[in-house]
Amino acid sequence: MKSSNNISDKLASYLYKLEHVKRVNSNSAPVQHETSSHGLLLLKEAKGDIVIDGRSYSLQPHKAFILPPHAAVRLQIHQDAQADYYYIQFHALEAVEQGCYAPAALNCPVELFLTHSRFLIDRIHEMERKLRSGNSWDSMKANIIFQELIAALFQDAIREQQPDLNQAISVTMDYMEQNYPLHITRMQLSEMAGMSADYYSRAFKKKNGKSPMEYLTDIRISQAKQSLLLSGDSFRSIAQSVGFSDEFYFSRKFKATTGRSPTAYVKKIKYSDKIASLKHFLTGHLIALGIEPYAAIINNAYPVTSRFRNTVAVGGFNPDLEKLVSAKPDLIITSGLHDDEKSHKEKIFDQIATTVTLPYDLDWRNQFITIANIVGREKEASDWLERYEHKAEKVRKQLQAHIGDEAILVVGIGEGRMCVYGQRNIGTVLYGDLKLGVPSGAADIVHYKEVTLEELSAYEGDRILLTSFQHDGTAHMDGAIRREVQALWTNKQWLAFKAVRNGAVYSMYDSQHLYTCYTSLTHDLFLDKAQQLLMSDSSKRRS
């Protein structure tokens, strides 16, 4: 039998040529694989069986099958099940002599378990778009994307064949993390790892301190905790969404794992005063709700946090895991980019306390309401937002009467750096809530864009707000920003800007990120600051 290394080397040496991509669903005719090319079936949703050259395999989401040329293939989809999968035709060629290639036999497993299904499906979508364009160069790019896809598939397949114990177990752990709502069995996981079920279970427990099914249950319970806090769904719906067969079994497992019933758990978290906030903007939301966090990231970059007297500091910029463990919070709130896979740190946070990760790109009002729901302050959030909207409307009318449709440019000053702030952070108040004029080009900036002084002229506004950029809260940065601002006033190009000539430049760079944090508390404070600055006598233009 050929070694895994030899198979890997062979697969890597072949040329792969994409021929066709087709998406098949319940409304489509089933795929017919009667061709001299290879086929790849990648399943998004399917239940049933597939028979390939007389051998039967079970169908389920996040699986793939390699179909040899001229293989007899028959799909048997369950009558009440939805089908959604991709069928890809491709050629595999091997070099037989200098400059000559012949069709290659792929000695890889027919059945593949996908550990990067989101990546692969995104790649297929991109391939489809480029193939549909009809452009020859796009077809070439689609084939390059296919190379990446086939490499990812085959590398995973080879890893599953290799007797690398830790790596094989890690593959199954990743699979459980990504596919916990599915029906997953020990046998399926052991096959994925290339081991007998008993040996796999012993090796898994030695590595993780618990059996594969216990590990899967922990993942499901962790996800259920977030759903219990973030949604108003029924226990039945939550149970099914995380992979439990019914709400009664879910409740028993939940209590066995946490020591509390789902109802008691939600009540404990909602009325707990031991909340740890790992992001400044989340801390701002808590303060707006009248809650000083039990533990938090504390530094002078967001001056609000340095005023805390009773809050446990669990880090200056990033969480110190030892301090977080010592604090023993009941709930950790943090944020991250939307991703199906949890970071290593998030998994550690989950072991310390229930961790809720809010998407970074969630609108601040939705962030605020979500946190209020978690901590049982729905009424306080509703009242706060009502007051905020009334205040914003009042300030908006005053400013529009005073400055009309003049464009307000927000320039961030850092150490040797400069940026234009866009629609998020401070822009969400200026351009969104107050509906003030947006300088040309700034409307296309989501968060901020670093610029040079020469490039700044492209965004010239009628008025300029000077604030800080990437301030780390240190006295050194305070001094560096002051020196940068002083240098501006000696620069001929800066002095030539319309807002500078008219004396319409406003300074708030000495407040670190008090006014540039994307949170309810900051936005409320900035309404006051904007009113103070833009309505002041200094806002009158000098001719």
N, C-alpha and C positions, 0 to 999 in steps of 0.2 A: 504493500500500500504506500502511496506517495505521502511524504511528510507534508505537514501544513505549510512549512516554509516553501517547499517546492510548488505547491498549489498556489500560494500567494505570489511567488515570483512569476509563475505562468500567467495568472490573471492580470498582473501588472504589466506584462510584456505585450499583451494583445492590443490591437487597435479596435475601437468601438465606434460604430457609425449609426447614428440615430436615423430611423426611417419614418416613424409615424407615432403620434400620440393620440389616444382616444379616451375620452371620459365616458364611462358607462354607468347608467343608473337604472332604477326600477322601470323607467319608461322607455329604456333603450333595448334594442335587440342584444342578446348576450353575445359575448365575444366569440369569434370563430378563429381558432389558431391553426390554420392549414397553410403553412408558409415555410419557405426555406430559411427564414430568419429566426432569430431568437425572440422570445416574448418575455415581457416582465408585467406581472399583475401586481399592482400595489393597492391594497384595500383601505378605504376610508371607513366604510360601513358595510358589513355583510355577515350573514349567518347562514350556515349550511355546510356544504362540502364541495371540494374540487377533486376530480379524479384525473390524474396525469399518468398516461401510459399504464392504466390499470391500478395505480396505487391511489388510495383515498387520503385526503388531508382535510382537516377542519378549517372552515373559513371564520375569520374574526377580524375586527378592526386592527390596524397597525401590523398587519402581516404582509409579506410579499412572496411571490412565487416566480421562479425562473423557469420558463417553458422552453425546452429544447426544440430545435427545428423539426417540423413534421410530427410533433408530439400529438397524441390523441388526448384532447382536453375536453372535459365535460363539467360544467358548473351546475350544482344543485342547490339553488337558493331556497331557504325555508319560505313557505307560502306567505306567512304573515310578516316577513322581514323585509327591510329596505336594503337595496343594494346600491353601493356607490364605490366605484373603483376605477383605476386607470389601467389601460392596456397600452403598452409601449412595445413597438417592434424595433429591433436593432440587429446589426450584424457584428459578429466578433471575428476578427481576422488575426492569424499568426504568420510570422515571417517563416517561409520555408526555404528560401535562399535569397541571396542578395537582390533586393528590390522586388521580390515576388512574395505575395501573400495568398493564403488559402483559408477557407472557413475553419474556425477553431471550435473544439469541443470544450465547454465550460465545466470543469470538474469542481463545481461548487455545490453546496446544498440546494435542493429544489425549494425548500421551505425556509424562509428567512423571517426572523422576528425583528421588527423595526424599533430601534432605541432612539432614533432621531426623526420620527415621522413628520414632525412639523417642518423641519429643515427640508426633508425630501419632497413634501407636498408643495412647499413654496418654490422649490426648484422646478417642479413639474409645471406649476402655473406659469413661471417665467418662460420655460421652454415653449409652452403652448402659445403664449403671446407672440413670441418671436417667430415661430413657424407660421402663424396666421398672417403676419405682416406681409408676406410675399417678397420680402427683401432678401437678396442672396446673402448679404453680410449678416442679417439677423438669423438666417438658417445656420450659418457657420457658428454664430454665438450660441444658438440653441444646442448645437452638437457639443460645444465646449462645456455648457452647463450639464449636458448628459454625462460627460466624462466625470465631472465632479460627483454626480449622483451615483453612478455605477461604482466609483471608487469607494464612496461612503458605504454603500451596500456590501460590497465584497470584503472590505476591511472588517466590518462588523461580523460577517459570516466566518471569516478566517479566525478572528478572535474567539468566536464561539467554539470552533473546532480545536483550538489550541489548549493544552492542559495547563494554562496559567490560571491557577485557582482563584487568586484574588481578583484578577481581571474578569474572569467568568462570573464570579459572584457580583461584582460591581455592575456588570451589564444587566443582571436580573434586578438589582436594586434600582438602577435607573429606569428600567422598564416599569417596575411597580410605582415609582414616583410619578411617571408620566401617564400611566394607564390604570390607576387605582379604581376608577369606576367600573372597569370591565370585570367579567368573571375570570378570575385568575386562579389556577390550581398549582399545587406543589409539583405535580408531574410536568405541567407545561413549563414551569420555571427551570426544573432540572434538565429538561430537554434543551432549553435555551442555553443552559450552562454546559451541556455536553457531558452530564454525569448521571449516575443512577439517582433515583429520588432519595434513597436513604443516605447515600454518601453526600449528596448536595445539602441535605438538611443538617447533617452533622457539621459540614464545613461552614455553612452559613451561620450556624449558631456559635461556632468557635470564633468567627470573625466579628459577629455583631451582638453576641450575648443573648440572642433570641432567635426563635425559629423563623423561617420565611413567612409563614402565615401570621405570626405575631407581629412581625415587622410590617406586613401589609395592613394589618388591623390598626397599628399605630399611625400609619400614614392616613388611613381613612378617618380615624378619630380626630387627627390633627386638622384635616380638611373640614370635618363636620363642625369642629369648634368654631372655625371662621364663619361657616355658613350660619350657625346658630346666632352668632353675634351680628353678622352683616345683613342677614335677610330675615324676612318675616315668614319664610316658608314653613310648612308643616313638618313635623318630625318624619312623617312618611316620605315626603318629597326629598328632604335632606338625606335620609337614610339611603334612598335609591340613587341619589346623585353621587354619593361617594362609594357605592358598591355593595351596600348591605341589602339583603333580600327583602326585609320588612322592618317596620319601625320598632317592633317588640324585640327582635334580635339585636337591632341597633342600640336600643336603650339598655339592654342587659350588658352588651359589650362596652358601651360608653361608661356605665357605672363601674364595671369591673376594672376599667382602665384608669378612670379619673377619680373614683371614689364618690362620685355624685351622679345623680340622674341628670339628663339634659336640662330639665327645668331648673333644678337646683344650681347647676353650673352657670346657666345664663344669669340667674338672680345674683349669684355670688360675684360674677364679673361686673355686672352692671352697677352694683352698689359698692364695689371695692374702691378703696382710696389708695391702692398700691399699683398705680399705673406708671410704667416706664416709657418715656418718649425718646426715640432715637433720632429724631429730625426736628430742626428748629420750627419748621412750618407746622408740624403736628403739635408742638408745644404751644405755638401761638393759638391754634384752634382750642386747645384745652383751656388756656387762660381766658379766652373770649367766653367760654362756657362757665367760667368761675371756678376752674380747677387748677390748682398749682400741682404739677405732676409730682408724684412720689419720688421718681428718679428721672434723670434727663441728661442729655448732652449739654454741657454748659461751657460757653466761652464768650468773649466780648464781641465777637463778630455779630452776634445778635444780642444787643445789650440787655434786652428784657431778662435773659436767663441769668445774667450776673447779679440780678437783684434778688434772686431766690434766697430764702433763709432756711427753709426746711427741706428743700429738694436734695436728694442724694445725687452727687455728680458721678456718672458712670462713664465718663470720657470727656475729652476736650473737643475732638472733632469726629472721632470714630469710637464706637463702643469698646470699652475695656471689658472683656468677657469675665475676668475675675471679679471686677467690681459689680458687674451685672448679676453674677451668680450670688455674690455676697448680699446684694440688695434684696433678693428674694421677692421680686414683683409678682403680682397675680396676672398682670397683662402687660405685654410689650407691644407698642405700636411703632411701625416703621413704614418705609415706602421703598419702592423699587420700580424699575422699568417692567412693562408688561412682558412676562415670559412664562412659558409653561413649566420651566425648570427652576426649582428653588436654588439659591446660592448656598454654598457650604455654610456661610454664617447664618443664614435664615434657618437652616436645619438645626444649628446649635441653639439659636434663640428658642426654637420650639421645645428643646429639651429643658430650657430654663423656666419658661412660662408660656402660656398661650400667646401666640404671636399673630398679630393681624398686619398684613402687608398691603398698604394702599397703593394702587398704581400711581406712579409719579405724575403721569399726564392727566390725571383726573382733575376736572374743574374744581376750583377752591370751594365753591359753594357746596358741591357734592361731597368733597372731602369733609367739610365742616358738618354737614348733616349726617354723614356716615359715622363720624366719630361721636356725634351726639347720640345716635342710635345705640352705639356700642356701650356708652357709659350711662345710658338712661337719662339723658338731658334733652330729649326731643323738644319739649315745651320751651326750654331756655334757648335752644337754637332757633326755633321759629320766632320767638320774641326778638332775639338779637338781630336776625336778618331783617325783620320788619323795621326795626329802628335804623339799621344801616341803610336800607333802601330809602327811607324818608330823609335821612341826613344827606345821602348822596344826591338826591333830587334837589334839595335845598341848596347845596353847594354848587351843583351844576347850573342852576338858574342864575346864581350870583355871578359865577365866572363867565358864563356865556354873555350876560349883560355887560360885563366889564371888559372882556377881551375878544368877544365874538368868535370868529372861526380861525383865529391865529393858531398856527401849528406849534406844538410844544415838543422840543427835542430833549430826550433824556440821555445824557452822556455820563458814562461811568469812568472814573479815574482810578487806576491801580498803579502799582510800582512799575514804571516803564511801559505801561499798557493803557489802552483806552478802548471803550466799547460804546456801541449804541444799543440801548435797551429797546426791545420790541413790544410785542403784544402781551407777553406773560409778565408776572411780577408787577412792577410799578405801572406798566402799560395797561394792565387790566383795569386799573382804576382810572388813569388819565383818559385813555381812549375808549374804554368800555363803559364804565359807570358814569364818568363825567362827560363823555362824548366830546372831548376836546379835539382840536385838529391834529392829524397825524402827519408828520413830515414825509416828504416824498421818499420812498424806499423803506421807511421804518415799518410800514404795514406788512412787508414781506418777511420781517424778522420775528420768529416765534418767541425766542427767549432773549438772546443778545447776540451781537456780532462784533468781534474785535475789528478795529479799524485803526488806520494811521491818521494823523492830523490832516494829511493831504486828502485822504478818502472821506473825511468827515464833511467836507463841503458838499458832497452829494446828498447829504441828509439835512442840509441847513434848514432850521426852523425859525419862526418868528421870536420864539423865546427858548432859552436853554436852561434845563435843570442839571446841575452838576452834583452827582452822587458818587458813592464809592463803587469799586469794581473788584471782586474777589478779595475782600478785606478779611484778613485772618484774625482780627481782633487784637493785634499786638500794638504796642506803642511804636515799634519800628515802622509798621505799616501806616499808622497815623501820620508820622513824620514824612514818610516817603510820599504819601498822597498830597500832603500840604506843599511839598517841594514841587511836585508835578504841576499842581494848580498854579503856584507862583510862576513857574516857568512859562505856562500858557500866556500869562499877561505880559510877557516880554517878547512873545512870538508874533511877528507881523501877520502871518497867515491867520492866526486866531483873532487878532485885533481887527482883521478885515471882515469877519463874519457879521452879518446884518444884526443878529441879536446882541453881539458884543458891542457893536457901534451904537446901538440904541439903548444900552444899559439894561437889557432884558435878560440878564444871566443871574440865576439864583443858586445859592450854595447850600447844600445839605450833605456834603461829603464827610462832615465831621460826626455823622451819626451811624457810622459803620453800615450795617445792613438792616437797620431799624425800619426803613421805608421801602426796602427792596425785597423783602421776604414774601413769598407767595402764600399768605395766610390771612385769615379773617382779622386777627388783631392788628397786623401791620396795615392792612387796607383801611381799617377804621382810623388808625393814627394818621395815615397819609392824607385822608380827606381833610383833616384839620390842618396838616402841614401845607397842602396845596392851597387851601383857602388863605392861610396866613401869608404865604409867599406871593401868590399871584394877585391877591387883592391889596397888597401893601403899596405904599407910595413908590417903593423902588421899582415897581413894575412899569411905571410910566416911562415911555421912551424918551431918550435924550437925542435931540437932533444935532 
